[in-house]
Amino acid sequence: MTGATGKVGSEAVRLLGAQRHPTRALVRDASRAPRGDVEIVTGDFDRPDTLDVAMRGVETVLLVSPAVPAQEIAVIDSAVREGVRHMVKVSSKASADSPVDRRRGQARIETHLRASGLSYTLLRANAYMQNLLALAPMIERTGGFLMSAGDGRVGMVDARDVAATAAAVVTAPGTHAGRTYRLTGPGLVTYADVAEELSDALGHTVEYRRTGPAEHRAAMIQAGVPEAVATSNAQAFGLIAEGDAAWLSEDVESITGTAPRTLRTFVADHVAAFT
């Protein structure tokens, strides 16, 4: 699996290791490798030779990464060269004509995967609850957070539930071949709901300050977010305000047998990050 040090990948590695499934985790920096009963190999998406070494003897690949098309396509091509049978890709909304760059990138990657000849499964996750952790410095500094999502509702999902779903799929890939799953939490929430849950957990009012995409983009750049990422984020939040993320699915529970975590549970588990 790739992305073994990220929010989804690290939890998937932990689960697979705990279940004693033979797992090989590809990392670029061995010092950041996850702990657990898994094999660690070093490699680089930009060096196909290292990918080929990592793929040898592998039957199923769990592809988790920031979705840079050239890099994920390199992983797919390496899997084909080395005789991998099945690929599980953690994805998000994908559209070739989306105004959001990363969604166009996801569409390009998914198209390449479908054309590769590999058996595959797509896991399309809604917005991650873990992304809320990035709001912690602003909340601590100003008592609230700025967002251009308006009153848009979101089927936010905990990355731990995405990881559990991925772990279940990679251990029985044949059952899920050719399927696309939509991964969400149990209910639709707004960022006003986020502010309310944080207020209850922290014992003081956390303010949700609504703004427009341009102002939100400027605030993210001022906070140190790269311009391209800030532009993409602002576009995505603007779409959320229009209802783009107001979708739910029961796929997490149907695959894992466990209901996905609520926003309240996520906040309770991570309250220390906001204090």
MOVENGI-V409349 format. One line per field, one symbol per residue. psi: psi as a letter, one per 20 degrees, with the letter a starting at -180 (. if undefined). A space follows every 10 residues. Layout:
# MOVENGI-V409349
psi->???
This chain:
# MOVENGI-V409349
psi->qrkijahggh hgggghghjk poppppqhoh ijqqqrmqpp qqrphjnhhh ggghipjphp pooprjlogh ghhhgghghg hjkqhqpopo aappphjqio ghhhgggggh ggghihiqqr ppnoqapphh hhhiiggggh hijaqpqkic kpqplqqphh hgghgghhgh ilhhhjpjqp qoprairpqr ihhghgghgg hijrpppoop rrhghgghhg ghijpqgggg ggghgghhhg hjjhjmqqqj hghhghjpqq qrhgggghhj hhij.
